[in-house]
Each structure stands twice: as C-alpha cells, then as structure tokens.
C-alpha cells in the first residue's frame, strides 16, 4: 500500500509541476496557432500562388491534380471517387510546416534570449556599464573618467577574488585527496597487520 501512495504522490508532483502546466498550455496554443497557419496558407497564400502560377503558366495553378484512376459521373470527372495526387494539398502542407517551424524558431529564440538576459542580470555579469558609471558618479561624486577607472578596478578585483576562490577550492580538493590516500594506505597497513595476527 505504501508503494501505491508513493507512486501517486510522485504522479501528483509530476502533474502539478510548472513544466507540465507550461507544456499543456503550449500544446493548446500550438493547436490554435496551427489553425491560424492553415487559414493563412489555404485562404491567402494558396490563392496568391495559384494566381501567380495561372498568370505565368496558365491553367489552374496549384490546384493541379495528377489523375491516376479517373471516375466519371454524367460524363464529368468525379474527384470524390477518383484516385489522384493533389499537388496543391502537398504544397500547402509544406508551406504550413515552414511557417510553423519559422514561428516556433522565432519564439524559442526570443525565450532563450530573455532567459540568457535574466541569468546575466541575476548573476551580476550583464549590468549595463553606462548605468553603473552613472550610479558611481551620482553616489560617490566621481567624474565620468574616475567612475570608469573605478568600474575597471571593481571588475579586476572581482576577477581576482574569483580566481583566488578557485585556487583555494582546488587546494582544498587536493588536500582532501591526499588525506583520503593517506587513510587508504593506513587502512591497508592495518588490514595487513590483522591478517598476520
């Protein structure tokens, strides 16, 4: 019984997680967007392409069919019961795909750029230098040149502090590794002594 409650608890956590809700909203919006793209392709682009092809070549444009097995009703071709290749539907599907892929690319690119900008701001790496110089001039009464020098000094100090912290972390890791090796050697010696006795 505890296994079931664990399973359902995990399922509840999965369903209520923000990513699943975001994904479901994306699917719904994607479905609505697909309808918009289909309407754009079938009602605006396809007639324009048909008009251009008809003007250049003549005939029906994209509404061309390759009849594989014709069926006639009252002496006229019946498309409902004929077997044919619909080139217009094929080209519309290609246009739909390209439009949807392009819009999704633009959306994902915008989301990624917003996420990158947010990460830079939260880490303090993407602060606008002009704003920082203005702040230094206003708060500390520095000239623009002095503020630029101070900003460079602050950057260098931050880089040095990061480098020093990295070196200390590497040194601590090396010391921990050496202690672990010493403990391993000591345990091996103790084991060997116990085996002798």
LUMTOR-995521 format. One line per 2 residues: their letters; for each residue z, y, x of N, C-alpha, C, O, CB. Coordinates in steps of 0.001 Angstrom, whole numbers, plus 524288, in hexadecimal, padded with zeros to 5 digits. Atoms other than C-alpha are relative to their C-alpha. Glycine has a CB too. Layout:
BEGIN
a) Z,Y,X,Z,Y,X,Z,Y,X,Z,Y,X,Z,Y,X  ...
***
This chain:
BEGIN
xx) 80000,7FB4C,8033E,80000,80000,80000,80000,804E4,8035F,7FD8B,808C7,801F8,804BB,80007,7FC56  7FFE0,7FB80,7FC7A,802D4,80944,80B4B,7FA96,80103,8023F,7F921,80573,80362,803FB,7FF1F,80470
xx) 80540,7FF71,7FDEC,7F52B,80681,8103E,7FC96,80320,7FC48,7F98A,80673,7FDF3,7FD96,7FAA8,80107  80317,7FD2F,803E2,7EF33,80B54,80371,8016B,805BE,7FFF1,7FDFD,8091D,7FFD6,800C8,7FDA6,7FA96
xx) 7FE6B,7FA82,80030,7F744,817B0,80343,7FE1D,802D5,804E2,7FCB4,8076B,8049B,805FF,8007E,7FF77  8020E,7FD9E,7FB3A,7F348,81A3E,81161,7FA36,8011C,7FF7D,7F854,8053B,8011A,800FD,7FC78,804B5
xx) 805A1,7FF4D,800BE,7E506,8184F,80DD9,7FEF0,80492,7FC5A,7FBAD,807EA,7FD7C,7FD7F,7FAF9,7FDD3  800E2,7FBC6,803BF,7E5E2,8213B,80204,801D4,80545,8021A,7FF94,80953,800D4,802C7,7FECE,7FAE3
xx) 7FE3F,7FB20,7FD9A,7ED81,82B4D,809B4,7FBD5,80218,803B6,7FABE,806C6,803D2,80533,7FF2C,802F1  80442,7FE63,7FC8B,7E2BE,82B6D,813EF,7FB61,8020B,7FCE1,7F8FA,805F3,7FE52,7FE46,7FB72,80379
xx) 80466,7FE59,80347,7D879,82C6C,8092D,8010D,80569,7FDB1,7FD90,808B8,7FD87,7FF02,7FBFC,7FB94  7FEA0,7FAE2,80235,7DFB7,837D3,802E2,7FF87,80441,8042A,7FD90,80880,8030F,8059D,7FFE8,7FDBA
xx) 80075,7FC38,7FBBA,7E090,83EC2,81017,7FA44,80122,80125,7F8C7,8059E,80206,802C3,7FDF6,804F5  8059C,7FF59,7FEFA,7D201,83C6C,8123F,7FD6D,8035B,7FBD6,7FA59,806D5,7FD16,7FD4A,7FAAF,80047
xx) 8027A,7FD25,8044E,7CE30,8419D,804CE,801B2,805B2,7FFF1,7FE85,80924,7FEDB,8014F,7FD6F,7FAC2  7FE10,7FA9F,8005B,7D6C7,84DBD,8058A,7FF22,80319,80500,80066,807BB,80538,805C0,7FFFB,7FEAF
xx) 8011A,7FD39,7FB24,7D2AC,8511E,81366,7FBBE,8040E,7FF07,7F832,8032C,7FBE7,7FE55,7FC25,80462  803A9,7FBB1,800D1,7CB1D,85DD9,8143F,7FA5D,7FE87,80118,7F6D8,80061,7FE64,8017E,80488,80360
xx) 80564,80158,7FEA4,7BF23,857BB,81A9E,7FD39,7FD39,7FB8C,7F897,7FE2B,7FAA9,7FFE5,7FC99,804DB  80270,802D8,8044F,7BCAA,84EAF,80F05,7FEA4,803C3,7FB99,7FA74,80362,7F943,803A2,7FBA1,7FDFD
xx) 8010D,7FC2B,8041F,7BDC5,859E0,80560,7FB72,80375,80199,7F800,80486,7FE6A,804E7,8035C,7FEDB  8045A,7FCD9,7FE17,7B4CB,86240,80DC2,7FAE2,7FCF8,7FFA6,7F6D8,7FF22,7FE31,800FF,801BD,805A7
xx) 804B2,80331,80028,7AB2E,856FC,80E99,7FE08,7FF6D,7FA67,7F952,7FFB4,7F97C,8010B,7FA9F,80267  801B2,80093,80570,7AB0B,8550A,7FFCD,7FDA6,80511,7FDF7,7F9C6,804F8,7FB1E,80499,7FE53,7FC88
xx) 8024D,7FAF3,80185,7A8B4,86396,7FDB0,7FA9A,8008E,80271,7F6FB,80271,7FFE6,80394,804A0,801B3  80513,7FFC2,7FD66,79DAA,862C1,807A5,7FBE5,7FCB4,7FD49,7F763,7FE4F,7FCD0,80085,7FE46,80598
xx) 803B4,80366,802C2,7976F,8575C,8005A,7FE36,8028C,7FAE9,7F996,80269,7F99A,8027D,7FA9D,7FEE0  80160,7FD7B,804F8,797F5,85EC2,7F36C,7FC6E,804A5,800F5,7F878,80546,7FE4D,804F5,801C2,7FD0D
xx) 8033A,7FB70,7FECA,79290,86B3B,7F964,7FAAC,7FE38,8020D,7F6AC,80095,800D1,802C4,80395,8040F  804F9,80214,7FE04,7883B,86330,80091,7FC75,7FE25,7FBA4,7F7B9,7FEFB,7FBD3,800FE,7FB8A,803C2
xx) 80324,801B7,8047C,783D0,85D14,7F3C4,7FDA3,80499,7FD15,7F911,8047C,7FB99,80351,7FCC1,7FC46  80201,7FB52,802A9,78297,86A68,7ED60,7FBDB,802AB,80359,7F7F2,80498,80151,8047F,803DD,7FEC6
xx) 803CD,7FD8B,7FC8C,77B81,86FA4,7F945,7FAE4,7FCFA,80005,7F6B2,7FF50,80047,8022A,80068,80589  804BB,80330,8003A,771F9,86436,7F8CB,7FCC5,80156,7FB30,7F7F9,80188,7FB75,80165,7FA2E,7FFFF
xx) 802D5,7FE79,804BB,76E85,867FD,7EADA,7FD3C,80539,800CC,7F8D5,805EF,7FF00,803C1,80055,7FB4D  80270,7FAE7,7FEF0,76BE0,875F5,7EF66,7FB3D,7FF52,80381,7F727,801AA,8028A,803F6,803C7,80293
xx) 80466,800D8,7FC71,7633D,87138,7FA8F,7FB7E,7FD50,7FD25,7F6F5,7FEB2,7FDF2,801B9,7FCB5,804C2  80422,80299,80309,75BD4,86819,7F157,7FD2C,803E2,7FC87,7F861,803D0,7FC2D,80249,7FB8F,7FCAA
xx) 80274,7FC0F,80362,7597E,8734C,7E7ED,7FC9F,803B1,8033C,7F84B,80507,8019E,80433,80321,7FCF6  8030C,7FC93,7FC98,754FB,87C16,7F31B,7FAF7,7FD52,801B8,7F6C5,7FFAB,8019B,8033B,8019E,804CD
xx) 80496,802D0,7FE1F,74BD0,871AC,7F849,7FC0F,7FF0A,7FBA4,7F76C,8002A,7FC41,801A0,7FAD5,8026C  80393,80185,80434,74622,86D1E,7EB54,7FDD5,804A3,7FCF9,7F957,80480,7FB43,802BD,7FC60,7FC48
xx) 801A2,7FBB6,80371,7456B,87A1A,7E42E,7FDE3,804C5,802DC,7FB3F,807FF,80077,8047F,801A5,7FCB1  801DD,7FB69,7FD2C,74288,883FD,7EEF0,7FC68,7FE69,80481,7F7E8,80016,804AF,804A5,80333,80211
xx) 80318,80145,7FB63,73DC6,87DED,7FBAF,7FB51,7FC8B,7FEC5,7F6FF,7FD8A,800A4,80363,7FD5C,803FD  8044C,8039B,8012C,735A0,872D2,7F628,7FB7F,802C5,7FD43,7F704,801F8,7FED1,801F4,7FB7B,7FC9E
xx) 80465,7FD33,8025E,72DAA,87BA3,7ED04,7FD47,803B0,803D7,7F87F,80434,803B9,801E2,80315,7FB4C  8026D,7FC94,7FC1D,72B96,8855C,7F835,7FC87,7FCE3,803BC,7F827,7FE7F,804EC,80436,802F6,80316
xx) 8031C,8034B,7FC7F,726F6,87A89,80145,7FB31,7FDF9,7FD30,7F6F3,7FDD3,7FF72,80346,7FB67,80216  80482,801C2,80318,71E42,8752E,7F66B,7FBF6,80454,7FF87,7F747,8035B,80002,801BE,7FE37,7FA87
xx) 8038D,7FB97,80092,71879,882B3,7F46F,7FCFE,800F3,8050E,7F845,801D7,804F7,80303,804ED,7FE6A  80287,7FF0B,7FAEC,715B8,88468,80300,7FC18,7FBB2,8012E,7F7BA,7FCC6,802E2,8041A,8005B,8046C
xx) 80396,80459,7FEE9,70FCA,876D1,8045F,7FB4F,80036,7FC58,7F6E4,7FF44,7FDFD,802D5,7FAB4,7FF71  80459,7FFA7,803B8,707B5,8789B,7F813,7FC51,80468,80182,7F794,803E5,800DE,8020C,800D5,7FA69
xx) 8034E,7FB99,7FE68,702D2,885C3,7FD2D,7FCD3,7FE98,804D8,7F848,8001E,80548,8035B,804E5,80111  802B2,80162,7FB27,6FF4D,88014,80A84,7FC32,7FB75,7FF4A,7F7B8,7FBB0,80108,803F6,7FEA1,8042E
xx) 80303,804D2,80054,6FA4F,872A2,806EB,7FD7E,7FF49,7FAA6,7F93D,7FD18,7FA29,80376,7FB5C,8013A  801CB,80103,80552,6F8AC,872C1,7F858,802CF,7FB43,7FDDA,80572,7F87C,800C3,7FA06,7FF2E,7FFD4
xx) 7FD82,8048F,80255,6FD78,86889,7EF08,80585,80134,7FE3E,806D7,805A7,7FCFD,8000B,7FB7E,803D4  7FACE,7FF99,80244,70B60,86610,7EAF1,80450,80128,803F3,808D6,8019C,80261,80140,7FB15,7FD37
xx) 7FBF4,7FEEC,7FC1D,71295,868CB,7F7BF,80363,7FB44,80109,80165,7F6F3,801BC,80361,80482,7FE3E  7FC5D,8044E,7FEDC,71EBD,8608A,7FA06,8002D,7FC0E,7FB90,801AB,7F790,7FC68,8057D,8021F,80106
xx) 7FFD9,80390,80470,71D98,85A9C,7EC81,7FBD0,7FBD3,8006D,7F9CA,7FA05,7FC74,7FF5E,802FE,7FAEF  803FF,803FA,7FF23,71415,850E7,7F290,8028F,7FAA6,7FFDD,806E5,7F9DB,801C9,7FD1E,800E1,80546
xx) 7FE21,8055C,8005F,715AD,84293,7EFB6,7FBFF,7FC75,8028E,7F74D,7FD7D,8025B,800FD,7FE61,7FA36  80376,80429,7FE41,71012,836BF,7F662,800D7,7FB8B,7FC38,804EF,7F906,7FC3C,80116,7FE50,805DC
xx) 7FF9C,80406,80413,70D6C,82D52,7EB4E,7FEF0,7FAB3,80281,7FAC4,7F9CC,804B8,7FC12,80115,7FB62  80098,80548,7FDEF,70F9C,81F41,7EF7D,7FE0B,7FC43,7FBCF,7FAB0,7F8F8,7FCD2,8052D,7FE0C,8023A
xx) 801C1,8034B,8045C,70E07,818C3,7E238,7FFFA,80372,7FB1F,80417,80474,7F8D7,803A9,7FB01,7FF3F  80035,7FC72,80478,7092B,82190,7D745,800E6,7FD2E,7FAD4,7FFD4,7F886,7FA46,7FAC6,802C8,7FFDE
xx) 7FF5A,801F1,80556,70CB7,81FC8,7C900,7FE11,80450,7FC63,7FF97,808D7,7FCE9,805E5,7FE76,7FEC7  8026F,7FC1B,8036A,70506,8268E,7BE5B,801CF,7FF39,7FA67,80260,7FAD6,7F884,7F9FF,7FFAE,80052
xx) 7FEC9,80005,80594,708F0,82A2F,7B093,7FC27,803C2,7FD6F,7FBF6,8085E,7FECB,805E7,8019F,7FEE4  80404,7FCEC,802B4,6FE0E,82F12,7A7A3,7FC44,80290,803D8,7FAAE,8070A,80316,8028A,8042B,7FC90
xx) 803C6,7FE14,7FC34,6F524,830BE,7B363,8023B,803DA,803F6,7FF5C,805BF,80752,7FB9B,80281,7FD35  7FD93,7FC4F,7FC55,6FEDE,8397C,7BAB5,803F9,7FD1A,80361,8066C,7F953,801B1,802AE,8049E,7FD04
xx) 7FC58,8025F,7FC50,7070C,83616,7C68F,80598,800C8,7FE14,80736,8052B,7FCF4,7FF4E,8025C,8058B  7FA88,7FFD0,801AE,71507,832C7,7C296,80375,7FF19,804CA,803E8,7FAB4,806B2,80125,7FBD4,7FB9F
xx) 7FCC0,8007B,7FB56,71E35,835A8,7CDFE,804ED,7FCCB,7FF08,806FF,7FA62,802A5,8017B,8055C,801F8  7FB2B,802D8,8012B,729D5,82F90,7C712,7FF62,7FA2F,800F3,8031D,7F7A1,80296,801A9,800F4,7FA5D
xx) 800BE,805A0,7FF44,723E0,821F6,7C7C8,7FC96,7FEBD,804BE,7FB9B,7FA2A,805DB,7FD96,7FDA3,7FB21  80319,800E5,7FB41,71B8F,823CB,7D40C,80396,7FF53,804B2,80817,80103,804AC,7FC27,80490,800F2
xx) 7FD32,80063,7FB07,71FD4,82037,7E1C1,7FD5D,803D0,803B3,7F8AB,8037C,804AD,7FFFA,7FA36,80245  8023F,7FBE3,7FCC8,71E1E,82BDD,7EAC6,80400,801FF,803F1,808B1,8010D,8037A,7FE05,80480,7FC92
xx) 7FCAD,7FD62,7FC28,72369,8334A,7F678,8001F,805C3,7FE8F,7FC0D,8084A,7FE29,7FDF6,7FF28,805C5  7FF56,7FA81,80171,728EE,8409B,7F2CF,80143,8031A,804E6,805C3,80348,80694,80461,800B0,7FBCD
xx) 7FF4B,7FD0F,7FB28,726E9,8491A,7FEDD,8034E,804E0,7FF1F,8062D,80684,8029C,7FAB6,80185,80249  7FCEA,7FB59,80127,72CEC,854EF,7F83B,805D3,7FEE5,80011,808DA,801FA,8022C,7FE77,80234,7FAC3
xx) 7FA70,8016F,80003,739E9,84E03,7F5FE,801E7,7FEED,8058A,8064C,80049,806F2,800F1,7FB29,7FC83  7FE96,80125,7FA8F,739DB,84953,8041E,800C2,80507,80318,8049F,8059B,805E6,7FBC8,7FC98,8029C
xx) 7FF79,7FB0B,7FD30,73773,856F4,80986,804A9,80321,7FE01,8074A,805BC,80113,7FAFD,8033C,7FF79  7FB67,7FD4F,80220,741C5,85C91,80054,80505,7FDC0,80249,808A9,800A8,8037B,8001A,7FF96,7F9FE
xx) 7FB5A,80277,7FDBB,74BA5,852B0,8057F,800BF,801BF,805A9,80525,802AB,8075E,7FF91,7F9FB,7FFB7  7FFA3,7FE31,7FA8B,74870,856B4,81386,801F6,805A2,80026,80557,806F5,8034F,7FA9A,7FF92,802CC
xx) 7FE4B,7FA88,8002A,749FC,86521,81016,805BD,80051,7FE79,808B2,80355,800C6,7FCA2,80330,7FC23  7FA75,80026,80192,756E1,8622B,80914,80373,7FE95,8049E,80766,80122,8059D,800DB,7FC0F,7FB84
xx) 7FCDE,801C1,7FB8F,75BF2,85AEA,814F1,8007E,8044E,80418,804C5,80561,80604,7FD97,7FB18,80274  7FFE0,7FBF6,7FBFA,75824,865BA,81E63,80353,804A4,7FE4F,8063F,806CA,80178,7FA78,801D0,8014A
xx) 7FCDB,7FBA0,801E2,75E34,87055,815D3,805CF,7FEB7,80018,808F8,801D9,801E9,7FE59,80181,7FA7C  7FA7C,80191,80022,76AEF,868E1,813D4,8021D,7FF85,80590,8066F,80153,806AD,800AE,7FAC0,7FD04
xx) 7FE3B,80097,7FA98,76BC8,86560,82250,800BA,80555,80290,80482,80626,8056B,7FC18,7FCB0,80327  7FF9A,7FACB,7FDA9,76948,87391,82636,804D3,802DF,7FE07,807B0,80539,80118,7FB16,80334,7FED2
xx) 7FB7A,7FD3B,8022F,77386,87906,81CF2,80514,7FD86,801E8,808C5,80050,80336,7FFCF,7FFF9,7F9F6  7FB47,80290,7FE00,77D8E,86EC6,82106,800E7,8015A,805B9,8055A,8022B,8075C,7FF9A,7FA0D,7FF57
xx) 7FF85,7FE6B,7FA83,77ABD,871F1,82F48,80255,80579,80063,805D9,80668,80388,7FA9F,7FFD3,802C1  7FE01,7FAA0,7FFDF,77D1A,8806B,82C94,805BE,80030,7FE6A,808D3,80301,800CC,7FCBF,8038A,7FC61
xx) 7FA92,8000C,801CE,789BB,87D8D,82527,80396,7FDC9,80439,807B1,80006,80559,80084,7FCCA,7FAEC  7FCC1,80279,7FC01,78F02,87478,82FB3,80070,80384,804CC,80498,803E8,80730,7FDBE,7FAA3,8018A
xx) 7FFD1,7FC6E,7FB87,78B45,87E20,83A5D,803C3,8047D,7FEEE,806BF,80601,80261,7FA82,80224,8013E  7FC73,7FBB7,80162,79279,88910,83320,805AB,7FE29,8001C,80915,800EA,80215,7FEA5,80234,7FA8E
xx) 7FAAA,80216,8000C,79E7B,8807B,83112,801EF,7FF26,80593,80663,80072,806D5,8003F,7FAD2,7FCE2  7FE73,800E9,7FA8D,79E96,87C86,83F76,8010F,80515,802E0,804C0,80569,805F0,7FBC9,7FCEF,802DC
xx) 7FF17,7FB06,7FD4C,79D56,88A94,84413,80511,80289,7FE26,807DD,804E4,80147,7FB63,803C1,7FF1E  7FB0C,7FDEB,80205,7A896,88EBC,83B1E,80493,7FCFC,80261,8087F,7FF51,803E6,8002B,7FFAE,7F9EC
xx) 7FBCF,80334,7FDC2,7B0D9,88353,8400F,800C8,8015B,805C6,80538,801D3,80791,7FEBE,7FA1A,7FF60  7FF86,7FE9A,7FA77,7ADCE,886B5,84E4B,80290,80557,800AF,805EC,8060D,8040D,7FA9D,7FFFA,8029F
xx) 7FDA5,7FAC3,7FFA6,7B118,89509,84C17,805C9,7FFCD,7FEB3,808EF,80275,8012E,7FD35,803DA,7FC50  7FA86,8008F,80187,7BDC8,8911F,8455D,8032E,7FD89,80463,8078E,7FF37,80577,80077,7FCB4,7FB03
xx) 7FD3C,8027F,7FBA4,7C185,88827,850A8,800BD,803D1,80485,804E3,803F8,806F3,7FD03,7FB23,801E2  7FF89,7FC31,7FBC1,7BEA8,892DE,85A89,80428,8040C,7FEC6,8073A,80584,8022C,7FAC2,802B1,800FE
xx) 7FC0F,7FC18,80175,7C6DB,89CA4,852F4,8057C,7FDC1,8003D,8091D,80052,80213,7FEED,80219,7FA89  7FAC8,8024E,80013,7D22A,89333,85137,801EA,7FECE,80586,8069E,7FEF2,80682,80005,7FB04,7FCB3
xx) 7FE50,80111,7FAAC,7D22E,88FC2,85FB3,8006D,804F0,80347,80251,804C0,807B1,7FC48,7FC3B,80291  7FFA4,7FB11,7FD2D,7D13E,89E04,863B6,7FBA0,800D2,803E1,7FBB6,804AD,806C0,80513,8004E,802C5
xx) 80439,7FF7A,7FC39,7C4C5,89BDC,86B93,7FBAF,803A6,7FE1D,7F8CF,805CC,80150,7FDBB,7FAB4,80134  8045F,7FD07,80207,7BB92,8A339,86290,8016B,80583,7FE59,7FEA2,807D2,7FB2E,7FDAE,7FD34,7FB83
xx) 7FE94,7FAAA,80178,7C29C,8B03F,86173,7FBCB,803BA,801D1,7F9D2,8034F,8062E,80557,8018D,80253  803FB,7FC30,7FEB6,7B91A,8BB57,86140,80229,803A7,80436,8063F,80616,80384,7FE43,8031B,7FB0E
xx) 7FE0B,7FCE2,7FB95,7BA68,8C270,86E3D,80070,805C7,7FEA2,80414,80868,8005B,7FC6E,7FF55,804BB  7FFBC,7FA75,80173,7B76F,8CFBE,86858,804F5,80126,7FCE6,80789,8051D,7FDC2,7FB27,80193,7FCCD
xx) 7FB40,7FF35,8031B,7C272,8CE2D,85E85,804DC,7FFB2,80371,80892,802AC,802C0,80057,7FBED,7FB95  7FB88,8008F,7FC7F,7CBB0,8C9AA,86930,80098,804DD,8036F,804F4,806AA,8045D,7FF64,7FB13,8036C
xx) 7FFD3,7FB37,7FCD4,7C817,8D56B,871AA,80213,80489,7FCBE,8053F,807A0,7FE9F,7FA81,80155,80233  7FE09,7FBD5,80376,7CA54,8DE89,86604,805DC,7FF7A,7FF2D,808C0,80351,7FF43,7FD29,7FFDE,7FAAE
xx) 7FA6F,800E8,800DD,7D771,8D841,86388,8032A,801A6,804BE,80730,8043B,80437,80106,7FA40,7FEBF  7FD37,7FE8C,7FB2F,7DB92,8D9DC,871C2,8002C,805EE,800AA,80430,80818,80231,7FD5F,7FD77,804CF
xx) 8001E,7FA3F,7FF8D,7D74A,8E828,871B9,803E3,80278,7FC3B,806B4,8061D,7FD9D,7FA6E,80222,7FEEA  7FCAE,7FDB1,8040C,7DE9D,8EAE5,86520,805CB,7FEE4,800FA,80906,80272,800BF,7FE6C,7FDEE,7FAA0
xx) 7FA83,80184,7FF8B,7EB31,8E358,867A7,80268,8019F,80536,806FC,80314,8056C,80086,7FA2B,7FF50  7FDBD,7FEF9,7FAD3,7ECD1,8E5BD,87636,7FE33,8052B,80257,7FFB7,80682,806B4,7FEA2,7FB9C,803B2
xx) 801B0,7FAE3,7FE32,7E61A,8F2EF,87780,7FC8B,7FFCB,804D6,7FCB1,8035B,80810,804A7,8034F,80119  8036C,80093,7FB7C,7DC1E,8EE06,88165,7FAA4,80267,7FEDC,7F90C,802FA,7FA5C,7FF70,7FA2E,80180
xx) 80575,7FE5E,800A9,7CE9C,8F36C,883CD,7FCBB,7FB17,7FF37,7FE9F,7F6B7,7FFDE,7FDFF,80343,804D8  80375,80474,800F2,7C2F7,8EAD9,880AB,7FF6A,7FCA6,804EC,7FF95,7F7DA,804A5,7FA9C,801E7,7FE24
xx) 8009E,802D6,7FB0C,7C113,8E730,88EFE,804F7,7FD01,80160,804BB,7F883,80312,7FE98,803CD,80473  7FB05,80299,7FEDC,7CF85,8E41E,890C4,800C3,7FB48,7FC60,802A9,7F730,7FE0A,804A1,803E7,7FF66
xx) 7FF7D,80449,803BB,7CF4B,8DBC0,88478,7FC7E,7FB6E,80185,7FE04,7F6E6,800FA,7FEAC,801E0,7FA7A  80386,8042A,7FE3B,7C37A,8D439,889B1,8025C,7FD0E,80497,80227,7F842,804D3,7FAA5,80244,80189
xx) 7FD80,80279,7FB74,7CA9E,8D1C8,89686,8048C,7FC97,7FE38,80523,7F82F,8000C,801ED,80430,803F3  7FB80,802FA,80203,7D6E6,8CD6D,88F28,7FE2C,7FB08,7FD3A,80090,7F6E5,7FDCB,80349,80369,7FC36
xx) 80218,8048E,802CD,7CEC3,8C456,8869C,7FE46,7FBCA,803E0,7FF4F,7F72B,8030F,7FB5B,8019D,7FC75  801A4,803C0,7FC00,7C8C8,8BDF7,892AC,804BB,7FD8E,802B1,804C7,7F8DE,803C5,7FC76,802AC,80411
xx) 7FB34,8020F,7FD8E,7D643,8BCA2,898E1,8029A,7FC02,7FC6C,8045E,7F7E6,7FE30,803DE,8047F,80144  7FDA9,803A1,803CC,7DB6D,8B648,88C66,7FCF6,7FADC,7FFCD,7FF44,7F6A7,7FF80,8002B,80282,7FA83
xx) 80338,804BD,80010,7CFF2,8ACCC,88C4F,80104,7FCB3,804D9,801AA,7F7F2,80483,7FA2A,80168,7FFA6  7FF08,802DA,7FB26,7D20F,8A947,89A98,8055B,7FD78,7FFF8,805F3,7F900,801A4,7FF81,803A2,804B0
xx) 7FAB0,80227,80042,7E0B4,8A77B,8985E,80028,7FB3E,7FC6A,802BB,7F75C,7FD9A,803E6,80431,7FE13  8001F,80472,803A2,7DE01,89E9B,88CCF,7FD49,7FB54,8027F,7FF12,7F6E7,801E8,7FD38,80185,7FAE0
xx) 802C1,80444,7FD60,7D438,8969B,894B9,80365,7FD83,8042C,80389,7F8BC,804B3,7FAEA,801F8,8026A  7FC8E,8020A,7FBF1,7DDD9,89563,89FFB,8047C,7FCD6,7FDB0,805EE,7F8BD,7FFBE,80226,80474,8034D
xx) 7FBBC,802DB,80290,7E8CC,89155,896C9,7FE0F,7FAB7,7FE00,800CA,7F6C7,7FE72,8024E,8033F,7FB70  80230,804ED,801EF,7DFF6,8870F,890A9,7FF07,7FC3C,80483,80014,7F790,80413,7FAE1,800FD,7FCFB
xx) 80101,80341,7FB6B,7DBF6,8821D,89E21,80516,7FDD0,8022C,80560,7F93B,8039B,7FD1E,80323,80439  7FAEB,801B7,7FDFB,7EA32,8818F,8A28E,80253,7FBC6,7FC71,80471,7F7E3,7FE54,803D1,804B6,80075
xx) 7FDFA,803E5,803AE,7EE22,87A36,89635,7FD14,7FADB,800A0,7FF69,7F6AA,8004E,7FF8C,801FC,7FA50  80321,804BD,7FF42,7E2FD,870A6,89876,8019A,7FD2F,80502,80208,7F865,80511,7FA22,80158,80028
xx) 7FE4A,80253,7FB0F,7E72E,86E72,8A696,80559,7FD74,7FF6F,80640,7F92C,8016E,80028,80424,80452  7FAC4,80237,800CE,7F55B,86C60,8A271,7FFC1,7FB09,7FCC2,80296,7F749,7FDC6,80395,803FC,7FD58
xx) 8008B,804B2,8033C,7F11B,862B6,897FE,7FDD1,7FB83,80343,7FF8D,7F710,802B7,7FC6C,80113,7FB3C  80230,80412,7FC9C,7E8E8,85B4D,8A210,80423,7FDF7,803C8,80474,7F946,804C7,7FB41,8021C,8030D
xx) 7FBDE,80183,7FC58,7F462,85B5E,8ABA0,80408,7FC89,7FD3E,805C5,7F89A,7FF65,802AE,804EA,80257  7FC2F,8031E,802F1,7FDB2,8564E,8A11D,7FDCD,7FA9B,7FEC3,8009E,7F6B6,7FEFB,80192,802D0,7FAE8
xx) 80272,8050D,80129,7F40F,84BA3,89D6B,7FFE2,7FC8F,804D8,800C3,7F7D8,80483,7FA6E,800C8,7FDE3  8001F,802F7,7FB27,7F2B8,847A0,8ABAC,80571,7FDEC,8015B,80603,7F972,80306,7FDE5,80367,80477
xx) 7FAA0,801B4,7FEEF,8018A,84727,8AD5B,8019C,7FB8E,7FC5F,80420,7F7D0,7FE09,803CF,8049A,7FF6A  7FEB6,80425,803BB,802F5,83F03,8A104,7FD49,7FAEC,80181,7FF89,7F6B3,80104,7FE72,8019E,7FA6A
xx) 802DA,804B0,7FE55,7F886,835AF,8A606,8028E,7FD8A,804C3,802F9,7F8C3,8051F,7FA48,80155,80135  7FD65,80208,7FB53,7FF6C,83481,8B32B,8051E,7FD50,7FE96,80664,7F937,800C1,80104,8046C,803EB
xx) 7FB1A,8026A,801B5,80C72,831C1,8AC56,7FEF3,7FAC5,7FD5E,801CE,7F6FA,7FE28,802F8,803A6,7FC40  80154,804E4,802AD,805F3,8277D,8A3E7,7FE87,7FBCA,803F8,80007,7F742,80369,7FB77,800DF,7FC18
xx) 80171,803C3,7FBE6,80017,82110,8AFFD,804DC,7FE1C,802E5,8055D,7F977,80409,7FC15,8027A,803E6  7FB31,80179,7FD40,80D63,8215D,8B6D8,80336,7FC40,7FCA3,80564,7F874,7FEA0,80347,804EB,80165
xx) 7FD1A,80376,80388,813C8,81B3B,8AAD7,7FD72,7FAA1,7FFC5,80025,7F6A7,7FF9D,80051,80262,7FA79  802C3,80503,80020,80944,810B9,8AA77,80124,7FCE2,804E3,80216,7F82D,8049C,7FA18,800D5,7FF6C
xx) 7FED6,802A7,7FB11,80B7E,80D8D,8B8CE,80599,7FE00,7FFF4,8069D,7F999,8019A,7FF21,803B5,804B2  7FA82,8018E,80035,81A3E,80D36,8B6AB,800BE,7FB53,7FC67,8038E,7F7A8,7FDBA,80368,80492,7FE2B
xx) 7FF8C,80467,8039F,818EC,80441,8AAE9,7FDA8,7FB05,80250,7FFAF,7F6BD,8017B,7FD50,8014F,7FAD1  80261,80490,7FD75,80FFC,7FB4B,8B2A0,803B3,7FDB3,80408,80439,7F8EF,80462,7FAC6,8017E,80299
xx) 7FC48,801DF,7FC0E,819F9,7FA71,8BDA5,804A4,7FD4B,7FD62,80672,7F93B,7FF36,801ED,80494,80372  7FB99,8026B,802CA,824F1,7F79C,8B3EC,7FE6F,7FAB1,7FDD6,80173,7F6F5,7FE14,801EB,80393,7FB88
xx) 801D6,80507,8020B,81CCB,7ECF6,8AD96,7FFAC,7FBF1,80445,80141,7F777,80386,7FAB4,8009B,7FD66  8007E,803A7,7FBB0,819E4,7E6D4,8BABA,8055F,7FE2A,801E6,8060B,7F996,80336,7FCF7,80283,8047D
xx) 7FAC2,8017F,7FE65,82857,7E711,8BE60,8026F,7FC37,7FC23,80504,7F878,7FDB1,8036F,804CE,80096  7FDE7,80389,803FE,82C0D,7E0B6,8B179,7FD80,7FAA0,80053,80013,7F6AC,7FF66,7FF2C,80248,7FA8F
xx) 802A9,80517,7FF7C,821F4,7D61B,8B39A,80235,7FCD1,80484,8028E,7F808,80432,7FA1D,800CC,800CC  7FDE2,802A8,7FB71,827C9,7D2F5,8C0EC,80550,7FDAD,7FED5,806A8,7F97F,800CC,8005F,803BA,80497
x) 7FAB8,801DC,8013F,8356E,7D187,8BB44,7FF97,7FC0D,7FBBB,8038C,7F9ED,7FA06,803AD,80484,7FE62
***
